[in-house]
Amino acid sequence: MIPPPEDAPLRLHHLWSLREDTAVGWDEEGQALVLSGPQGTERIEAPTSVVAEALHRMELGPIRLANLLQQPKDEAAAGQDSYTLVLSVLRDISHLVIRTLSLEDLKGPVLSVVPSGRSARFALARVPSQRRVRLRPNVTITVQENAFLLEGRALDHRVQIHRPEAMWVVSLLAWPTTPDAVVEVAPLPAELTLAILGHLAGAGMTVAAG
């Protein structure tokens, strides 16, 4: 794969979706959304129209939450913008939410962070530029049909690597290194390299190195 020209515009997209084994539907009274799957059932009482639409879209596949800002605010969300309201709901059901990093180049997602337990709570991590980190020792890398899979014992997330860009960064973490060093070596735009590192660290795939 040939890296993009240095002067090419780079647009990262942060996408959200529900686990594929999660179904979304209304309860019998039509007053609450019910999310059901192998990990149990979650109820969202009296969701606003924006929240309901976001979850139904996420059931179908990854979406950009920023797109919700283009819609009129729900009157029931007085004092809160739609984006903040949806984020609040997603934090409560984060064990069902997949976070995907993508590029606006029509080549598909770069990587996805998938929750694997009810205690899963994901947040992007910012690793200090000079902090030495490496891949967690017990993380295994296996081949799926269309991706590499990173997972580790006792970790609440697994990471699906969809494109070579993410695997380049993972390979550099076999030895202790710093974000600055990875940015310098990886044949990628710095913004993309750091975003990949942030997702890997947030999923618990990296640890501090001495």
C-alpha positions in Angstrom: 0.0 0.0 0.0 1.4 3.4 -1.0 1.1 6.1 1.8 -0.9 9.2 0.8 1.0 12.3 -0.3 2.1 14.4 2.6 0.1 17.4 1.3 -3.1 15.3 0.9 -6.0 16.5 3.2 -6.6 14.0 6.0 -10.1 13.6 7.5 -10.5 11.2 10.4 -14.0 10.0 11.3 -14.9 8.6 14.7 -17.8 6.2 14.2 -20.2 4.6 16.6 -22.2 1.4 16.3 -23.8 -1.3 18.4 -22.5 -4.8 18.7 -23.9 -6.9 15.9 -25.6 -9.2 18.4 -27.6 -6.3 19.8 -31.3 -5.8 18.8 -33.1 -2.5 19.3 -36.9 -2.3 19.7 -39.7 -0.6 21.6 -41.4 -2.1 24.6 -45.1 -3.1 24.4 -46.2 0.4 25.6 -43.9 2.1 23.1 -42.4 4.2 25.9 -39.0 2.7 26.3 -36.3 1.4 24.0 -35.1 -2.1 24.8 -31.6 -3.2 23.7 -31.3 -7.0 24.0 -28.4 -9.4 23.3 -26.2 -12.1 24.8 -25.1 -9.8 27.6 -28.7 -9.2 28.8 -31.2 -6.4 28.3 -31.0 -2.6 28.7 -33.9 -0.2 28.9 -33.8 3.4 27.9 -36.9 5.1 29.4 -38.7 7.8 27.4 -35.8 8.4 24.9 -35.9 11.6 22.8 -36.4 11.2 19.1 -32.7 12.0 18.5 -31.6 9.2 20.9 -34.0 6.7 19.4 -32.9 7.5 15.9 -29.2 7.3 16.8 -29.6 3.9 18.4 -31.7 2.6 15.4 -29.0 3.8 13.0 -26.2 2.3 15.2 -28.0 -1.0 15.1 -27.6 -1.0 11.3 -23.9 0.0 11.3 -21.4 2.7 12.2 -22.5 6.3 12.2 -21.0 9.8 12.8 -22.6 11.4 15.9 -21.8 14.8 14.4 -24.4 14.2 11.8 -27.0 14.4 14.5 -26.1 18.0 15.1 -27.6 18.8 11.7 -31.1 17.8 13.0 -33.4 20.1 15.0 -33.0 19.7 18.7 -35.6 17.6 20.4 -37.9 19.7 22.6 -37.7 17.1 25.4 -33.9 17.8 25.6 -34.4 21.3 27.0 -31.1 22.7 28.1 -29.0 20.0 26.4 -27.9 19.8 22.8 -28.6 16.5 21.0 -24.9 15.5 20.8 -24.4 15.7 24.6 -27.7 13.9 25.2 -26.7 11.0 22.9 -23.3 10.7 24.5 -24.8 10.5 27.9 -27.0 7.6 26.9 -24.1 5.8 25.1 -21.9 6.1 28.2 -24.6 4.1 30.1 -24.6 1.3 27.6 -20.9 1.5 26.6 -20.6 -2.3 27.0 -22.7 -2.5 23.8 -21.0 0.2 21.8 -18.3 -0.3 19.1 -15.9 2.6 18.4 -14.5 2.7 14.9 -11.7 4.9 13.5 -12.1 5.6 9.8 -10.7 7.8 7.0 -12.7 9.7 4.4 -11.0 7.8 1.6 -13.7 5.2 0.8 -11.3 2.4 1.7 -13.2 1.3 4.8 -12.5 1.5 8.6 -9.0 1.5 10.0 -9.8 -0.3 13.3 -12.6 -1.0 15.6 -12.7 -1.3 19.4 -15.3 -3.9 20.4 -16.5 -4.3 24.0 -16.3 -7.9 25.3 -17.8 -7.6 28.8 -20.5 -5.7 30.8 -17.8 -3.7 32.6 -16.3 -2.4 29.4 -15.8 1.4 29.5 -13.9 2.9 26.6 -12.3 6.3 26.3 -9.7 7.5 23.8 -6.3 7.8 25.6 -3.7 10.4 24.9 -0.2 9.0 25.5 2.4 11.6 26.4 4.7 12.1 23.4 7.8 11.0 25.3 6.3 8.2 27.4 7.7 4.8 26.5 5.0 2.2 25.8 4.7 -1.2 24.3 2.1 -3.8 23.4 0.7 -5.5 26.5 2.7 -8.8 26.9 -0.4 -11.0 27.1 -2.1 -9.5 24.0 -2.5 -12.1 21.2 -2.9 -11.3 17.5 -5.0 -13.7 15.4 -6.3 -13.6 11.9 -10.0 -13.2 11.3 -11.7 -13.5 7.9 -11.2 -9.8 7.0 -9.2 -8.5 9.9 -6.5 -9.1 12.5 -7.9 -9.4 16.1 -6.1 -8.2 19.2 -7.3 -9.4 22.5 -5.9 -10.1 26.0 -6.8 -11.9 29.1 -8.9 -9.9 31.5 -9.3 -7.0 29.0 -12.7 -5.6 28.5 -12.2 -4.8 24.8 -10.8 -6.4 21.7 -9.5 -4.5 18.7 -10.2 -5.4 15.1 -7.5 -4.2 12.7 -9.1 -3.6 9.3 -6.3 -1.9 7.4 -2.5 -2.0 7.1 -2.1 1.4 8.6 -3.2 0.2 12.0 -1.1 -3.0 11.8 2.0 -0.8 11.0 1.6 0.9 14.3 0.9 -2.3 16.2 4.1 -3.8 14.8 6.1 -0.9 16.1 4.8 -1.6 19.6 6.6 -4.9 19.8 9.4 -3.1 21.5 9.3 -0.1 24.0 8.9 3.1 22.1 7.3 6.6 22.3 4.5 8.2 20.4 7.1 10.6 18.9 9.2 7.8 17.7 6.2 5.9 16.2 5.1 9.1 14.4 8.7 9.5 13.0 9.0 5.9 11.7 5.4 5.0 10.6 4.7 5.9 7.0 1.5 7.7 8.0 0.3 11.2 8.8 1.0 12.0 12.4 -2.7 12.6 13.2 -3.6 9.1 12.0 -0.7 7.5 13.9 -1.7 9.2 17.1 -5.4 8.3 16.7 -4.5 4.7 16.3 -2.3 4.8 19.4 -5.1 6.5 21.3 -7.5 3.7 20.4 -5.1 1.0 21.3 -4.2 2.6 24.6 -7.8 3.3 25.4 -8.6 -0.4 24.8 -5.9 -1.5 27.2 -3.7 -3.0 24.5 -0.6 -1.0 25.6 1.3 -0.6 28.8 4.0 1.8 30.1 7.5 0.5 29.4 10.4 1.2 31.8 
